[in-house]
Amino acid sequence: MCENKNKIKVLFLCIGNSCRSQIAEGWARHLKGDIMDVYSAGIVPGTLNQTAVKVMAVAGVDISAQRPKHVDELKNIDFDCVVTVCDNAREKCPIFTSKTKLFHKAFEDPSFMAGSEQQIKAAFIKLRDQMKNFVKKMPKILENQNSE
């Protein structure tokens, strides 16, 4: 279980911290900011994906001020939960304290999708909505999910 009387410290971890983990952080702050202290980071941080920023803005969540960070920037934070949102991050996940619960929920990265502008935007919207549904169920989903 991740829950305690204080805010739950949650890290969303991805490889680039440019899209998926940024969207998850935005939703968690927006929907669960009263019970969660939320962060995102990457193993090899890139640049904030502007399509992710745009589709989140359409949904009423501003992530434009968020920035990609290397997971080492957050090494002094004692996380309750770390959620890897891509398989690569799961494989390369650094070691956290024994009290930190690790969870994995892979989401497709629309950043690498080929197709028309409309198809790519649709993939970002799909990811945005999947992330929203996942975050809405937190922290309950983390308590009921087996660590993978």
C-alpha positions as CSV (number, residue, x, y, z in Angstrom):
1,M,0.0,0.0,0.0
2,C,1.1,3.5,-0.8
3,E,-1.3,5.5,1.3
4,N,-0.6,7.2,4.6
5,K,-1.9,10.3,6.4
6,N,0.4,12.7,4.5
7,K,0.4,13.2,0.8
8,I,1.6,10.2,-1.1
9,K,4.9,11.0,-2.9
10,V,4.6,9.5,-6.4
11,L,7.1,9.5,-9.3
12,F,6.1,8.8,-12.8
13,L,9.2,7.5,-14.6
14,C,9.8,7.1,-18.3
15,I,12.9,7.1,-20.6
16,G,12.7,10.6,-22.0
17,N,10.4,12.4,-19.5
18,S,9.1,14.3,-22.5
19,C,5.5,12.9,-23.1
20,R,4.0,10.0,-21.1
21,S,5.4,10.8,-17.7
22,Q,4.7,14.5,-18.2
23,I,1.1,13.8,-19.1
24,A,0.8,11.5,-16.0
25,E,2.3,14.2,-13.8
26,G,-0.1,16.8,-15.2
27,W,-3.2,14.6,-14.6
28,A,-2.1,13.6,-11.1
29,R,-1.5,17.2,-10.0
30,H,-4.8,18.2,-11.6
31,L,-6.9,15.3,-10.3
32,K,-5.1,14.2,-7.1
33,G,-3.1,17.1,-6.0
34,D,-4.9,17.1,-2.7
35,I,-3.6,13.6,-1.8
36,M,-0.5,13.3,-3.9
37,D,2.9,15.0,-4.2
38,V,3.6,14.3,-7.8
39,Y,6.9,14.2,-9.8
40,S,8.0,12.9,-13.2
41,A,11.5,12.1,-14.4
42,G,13.4,10.2,-17.1
43,I,16.4,8.0,-17.4
44,V,17.6,10.0,-20.5
45,P,15.5,13.2,-20.4
46,G,14.7,14.8,-23.7
47,T,12.6,18.0,-24.4
48,L,9.0,18.6,-23.4
49,N,6.8,17.3,-26.3
50,Q,4.7,20.2,-27.6
51,T,1.9,18.0,-28.9
52,A,1.5,16.6,-25.4
53,V,1.4,20.2,-24.1
54,K,-1.3,21.1,-26.6
55,V,-3.6,18.1,-26.1
56,M,-3.4,18.5,-22.3
57,A,-4.3,22.2,-22.7
58,V,-7.4,21.3,-24.7
59,A,-8.3,19.1,-21.7
60,G,-7.8,22.0,-19.3
61,V,-4.5,21.0,-17.8
62,D,-1.5,23.2,-18.4
63,I,1.8,21.3,-18.4
64,S,3.7,23.9,-20.3
65,A,5.8,24.9,-17.2
66,Q,6.9,21.4,-16.5
67,R,10.3,20.4,-17.6
68,P,12.1,17.1,-18.3
69,K,14.3,16.0,-15.4
70,H,16.9,13.3,-14.9
71,V,15.8,10.9,-12.2
72,D,19.0,11.7,-10.3
73,E,17.7,15.2,-9.7
74,L,15.1,13.7,-7.4
75,K,17.3,11.2,-5.6
76,N,16.8,13.0,-2.3
77,I,13.1,12.5,-2.3
78,D,11.8,9.4,-0.4
79,F,9.0,8.3,-2.8
80,D,6.2,6.1,-1.6
81,C,5.5,4.9,-5.2
82,V,7.3,4.9,-8.5
83,V,5.3,4.1,-11.6
84,T,7.2,3.2,-14.7
85,V,5.1,4.2,-17.7
86,C,7.2,2.5,-20.4
87,D,9.0,-0.8,-20.7
88,N,12.4,0.7,-21.1
89,A,12.1,2.7,-17.9
90,R,11.0,-0.5,-16.1
91,E,14.1,-2.3,-17.4
92,K,16.5,0.5,-16.4
93,C,14.7,1.7,-13.3
94,P,17.2,2.8,-10.6
95,I,17.1,1.4,-7.1
96,F,14.9,3.2,-4.6
97,T,14.5,2.7,-0.9
98,S,12.9,-0.5,0.4
99,K,9.8,1.4,1.4
100,T,9.2,2.5,-2.2
101,K,6.6,0.5,-4.0
102,L,7.4,0.0,-7.7
103,F,4.6,-0.4,-10.2
104,H,4.6,-0.8,-14.0
105,K,1.9,0.3,-16.4
106,A,3.2,0.6,-20.0
107,F,1.6,3.2,-22.3
108,E,2.4,3.5,-26.0
109,D,4.5,6.5,-27.0
110,P,2.8,8.6,-29.6
111,S,5.9,10.6,-30.2
112,F,7.2,7.9,-32.6
113,M,4.0,7.3,-34.5
114,A,4.1,7.7,-38.2
115,G,1.1,9.0,-40.1
116,S,-0.8,12.2,-40.9
117,E,-0.9,15.1,-38.5
118,Q,-4.5,14.1,-37.7
119,Q,-3.5,10.5,-36.9
120,I,-0.6,11.6,-34.7
121,K,-2.8,14.0,-32.8
122,A,-5.4,11.2,-32.3
123,A,-2.7,9.0,-30.8
124,F,-1.7,11.8,-28.3
125,I,-5.4,12.3,-27.4
126,K,-5.8,8.5,-26.9
127,L,-2.7,8.5,-24.5
128,R,-4.0,11.6,-22.7
129,D,-7.3,9.9,-22.0
130,Q,-5.7,6.6,-21.0
131,M,-3.5,8.4,-18.6
132,K,-6.5,10.3,-17.1
133,N,-8.3,7.1,-16.5
134,F,-5.3,5.5,-14.9
135,V,-4.7,8.5,-12.6
136,K,-8.3,8.7,-11.6
137,K,-8.0,5.3,-10.0
138,M,-4.9,6.2,-8.0
139,P,-3.9,5.3,-5.3
140,K,-6.4,2.4,-5.2
141,I,-5.1,0.9,-8.5
142,L,-1.5,0.9,-7.0
143,E,-2.7,-0.8,-3.9
144,N,-4.4,-3.6,-5.8
145,Q,-1.8,-4.0,-8.6
146,N,0.9,-6.5,-8.2
147,S,4.4,-5.1,-8.7
148,E,5.7,-6.5,-12.0
